[in-house]
Amino acid sequence: MSDATLSAPVAAPIRVQVSQPETPLRDVMAGASRWNIPIHEHGFIALVDAMPRLVPEGQTADSAIVQSARVSYGQGTRMVSEDRGLVRYLMRHRHSTPFEMVEFKFHIAMPIFIARQWIRHRTANVNEYSARYSIMPDRFYRPDIENVRKQSKSNRQGGEGPIEAGTAEEFLRLLEGAEANYQKYLELTERGVARELARAVLPVSVYTEWYWKCDLHNIFHFLSLRMDPHAQIEIQDYAKAMYELIKPIVPTACEAFEDYRLNAMHLTGLEIEAIRSGKPLATENKRETAEWEAKKVQLGL
Ligand SMILES: Cc1cc2nc3c(=O)[nH]c(=O)nc-3n(C[C@H](O)[C@H](O)[C@H](O)COP(=O)(O)OP(=O)(O)OC[C@H]3O[C@@H](n4cnc5c(N)ncnc54)[C@H](O)[C@@H]3O)c2cc1C
């Protein structure tokens, strides 16, 4: 055997086959670089990109969901109504991966106490403003006086209804006092205190910013938890705005989400038995009974 036959084979050049679309495409964000919704005094949520960004004219990004779901059968030609039926079937049966084929990227500014709740959603890709690297901007969340809520008696995690004006004013003055540390923060960083330490004096009402990219399946999970009345109102405001941003881009998936998740109800085995037998819920747990009573009202029972 000669030396030449032992040497490594020369790799074949890699060729990329480029296909042109069969029909004209349209941009799901209509050529915009950003769809922005201001939230409260200093916050915002902006949609900055979507995948798919380009879809065949006359279609929505829902097409990426049906395209991936039909991979096993081949693309074929389908009526829009069949696509809608498929999306709704997938949602009803929790066949979730086709919804992961759609992604959205947002730029968001929110107070740190909201970011703390938001970051618990682990399936997104996040890149946040660095308060080690940069000075925090002078922006703080302060509710309007009528939005200073009372501690809820029924929900230890929630607030309900406005508190009387005197107490609300006192609370707002306290917030203002906490914000007053900002000048000291600036001064001490100018005198050389490291930003990573100096930030410790800032209250959790200070605003942070991040880019947040997530697929539609996990966005729906986020929205079902954070648009829910049990979530804190401030994060509900962001979640509702996020929903408004994605709805025109994936209207069919959003319709299915509303019908089968957002406005749907989960019944426990005990609850089904109570309906079937007409007897009270077979539990002595007060919270579970209260939850059942609330569901009965919703069901008109
Ligand atoms: C009203 C409300 C009150 C809350 N109160 C509290 C509280 O008092 N204290 C507190 O700490 N948190 C609290 N949370 C946060 C909550 O417990 C969840 O952490 C948060 O809602 C994110 O949910 P998730 O884990 O399902 O979402 P994601 O992190 O987005 O995950 C989506 C899904 O992916 C899967 N997944 C993701 N990561 C993992 C993993 N590492 N291992 C296994 N499965 C994974 C799970 O199926 C999960 O449901 C509260 C949330 C809400 C909405």
The ligand as an SDF file (V2000), in Angstrom:
LIG
                    3D

 53 58  0  0  0  0  0  0  0  0999 V2000
  -49.4210   32.9590   42.3060 C   0  0  0  0  0  0  0  0  0  0  0  0
  -48.0300   32.4220   42.4920 C   0  0  0  0  0  0  0  0  0  0  0  0
  -47.4680   32.3630   43.7590 C   0  0  0  0  0  0  0  0  0  0  0  0
  -46.1640   31.8670   43.9340 C   0  0  0  0  0  0  0  0  0  0  0  0
  -45.6160   31.8350   45.1900 N   0  0  0  0  0  0  0  0  0  0  0  0
  -44.3370   31.3980   45.3510 C   0  0  0  0  0  0  0  0  0  0  0  0
  -43.7160   31.3860   46.6660 C   0  0  0  0  0  0  0  0  0  0  0  0
  -44.3230   31.7540   47.6630 O   0  0  0  0  0  0  0  0  0  0  0  0
  -42.4310   30.9700   46.7620 N   0  0  0  0  0  0  0  0  0  0  0  0
  -41.7150   30.5330   45.6800 C   0  0  0  0  0  0  0  0  0  0  0  0
  -40.5550   30.1560   45.8330 O   0  0  0  0  0  0  0  0  0  0  0  0
  -42.2740   30.5300   44.4490 N   0  0  0  0  0  0  0  0  0  0  0  0
  -43.5440   30.9550   44.2590 C   0  0  0  0  0  0  0  0  0  0  0  0
  -44.1060   30.9580   43.0030 N   0  0  0  0  0  0  0  0  0  0  0  0
  -43.2880   30.5020   41.8620 C   0  0  0  0  0  0  0  0  0  0  0  0
  -43.7180   29.0780   41.4180 C   0  0  0  0  0  0  0  0  0  0  0  0
  -43.5250   28.1380   42.4480 O   0  0  0  0  0  0  0  0  0  0  0  0
  -42.9100   28.6700   40.1740 C   0  0  0  0  0  0  0  0  0  0  0  0
  -41.5390   28.6510   40.4940 O   0  0  0  0  0  0  0  0  0  0  0  0
  -43.1140   29.6360   39.0340 C   0  0  0  0  0  0  0  0  0  0  0  0
  -44.4740   29.8920   38.8330 O   0  0  0  0  0  0  0  0  0  0  0  0
  -42.5230   29.0280   37.7560 C   0  0  0  0  0  0  0  0  0  0  0  0
  -43.2870   27.9150   37.4120 O   0  0  0  0  0  0  0  0  0  0  0  0
  -42.6670   26.6840   36.6670 P   0  0  0  0  0  0  0  0  0  0  0  0
  -41.5430   26.0870   37.4510 O   0  0  0  0  0  0  0  0  0  0  0  0
  -43.7850   25.7580   36.3040 O   0  0  0  0  0  0  0  0  0  0  0  0
  -42.1470   27.4050   35.3330 O   0  0  0  0  0  0  0  0  0  0  0  0
  -40.8270   27.1960   34.4630 P   0  0  0  0  0  0  0  0  0  0  0  0
  -39.6050   27.3660   35.2610 O   0  0  0  0  0  0  0  0  0  0  0  0
  -41.0140   28.0660   33.2650 O   0  0  0  0  0  0  0  0  0  0  0  0
  -40.9010   25.7180   34.0070 O   0  0  0  0  0  0  0  0  0  0  0  0
  -41.8950   25.2630   33.1070 C   0  0  0  0  0  0  0  0  0  0  0  0
  -42.0290   23.7800   33.3250 C   0  0  0  0  0  0  0  0  0  0  0  0
  -40.8040   23.1610   32.9320 O   0  0  0  0  0  0  0  0  0  0  0  0
  -40.5000   22.0980   33.8220 C   0  0  0  0  0  0  0  0  0  0  0  0
  -39.2190   22.4000   34.4610 N   0  0  0  0  0  0  0  0  0  0  0  0
  -38.4840   23.5360   34.3320 C   0  0  0  0  0  0  0  0  0  0  0  0
  -37.3420   23.4330   35.0180 N   0  0  0  0  0  0  0  0  0  0  0  0
  -37.3720   22.2200   35.6200 C   0  0  0  0  0  0  0  0  0  0  0  0
  -36.4890   21.5290   36.4610 C   0  0  0  0  0  0  0  0  0  0  0  0
  -35.3140   22.0380   36.8410 N   0  0  0  0  0  0  0  0  0  0  0  0
  -36.8390   20.3140   36.9010 N   0  0  0  0  0  0  0  0  0  0  0  0
  -37.9960   19.7730   36.5300 C   0  0  0  0  0  0  0  0  0  0  0  0
  -38.8890   20.3540   35.7190 N   0  0  0  0  0  0  0  0  0  0  0  0
  -38.5770   21.5770   35.2640 C   0  0  0  0  0  0  0  0  0  0  0  0
  -41.6530   21.9970   34.8060 C   0  0  0  0  0  0  0  0  0  0  0  0
  -42.5990   21.0930   34.3000 O   0  0  0  0  0  0  0  0  0  0  0  0
  -42.2570   23.3780   34.7610 C   0  0  0  0  0  0  0  0  0  0  0  0
  -43.6150   23.4090   35.1080 O   0  0  0  0  0  0  0  0  0  0  0  0
  -45.4060   31.4120   42.8080 C   0  0  0  0  0  0  0  0  0  0  0  0
  -45.9870   31.4730   41.5360 C   0  0  0  0  0  0  0  0  0  0  0  0
  -47.2690   31.9580   41.3610 C   0  0  0  0  0  0  0  0  0  0  0  0
  -47.8430   32.0230   39.9720 C   0  0  0  0  0  0  0  0  0  0  0  0
  1  2  1  0
  2  3  1  0
  2 52  2  0
  3  4  2  0
  4  5  1  0
  4 50  1  0
  5  6  2  0
  6  7  1  0
  6 13  1  0
  7  8  2  0
  7  9  1  0
  9 10  1  0
 10 11  2  0
 10 12  1  0
 12 13  2  0
 13 14  1  0
 14 15  1  0
 14 50  1  0
 15 16  1  0
 16 17  1  0
 16 18  1  0
 18 19  1  0
 18 20  1  0
 20 21  1  0
 20 22  1  0
 22 23  1  0
 23 24  1  0
 24 25  2  0
 24 26  1  0
 24 27  1  0
 27 28  1  0
 28 29  2  0
 28 30  1  0
 28 31  1  0
 31 32  1  0
 32 33  1  0
 33 34  1  0
 33 48  1  0
 34 35  1  0
 35 36  1  0
 35 46  1  0
 36 37  1  0
 36 45  1  0
 37 38  2  0
 38 39  1  0
 39 40  1  0
 39 45  2  0
 40 41  1  0
 40 42  2  0
 42 43  1  0
 43 44  2  0
 44 45  1  0
 46 47  1  0
 46 48  1  0
 48 49  1  0
 50 51  2  0
 51 52  1  0
 52 53  1  0
M  END
$$$$
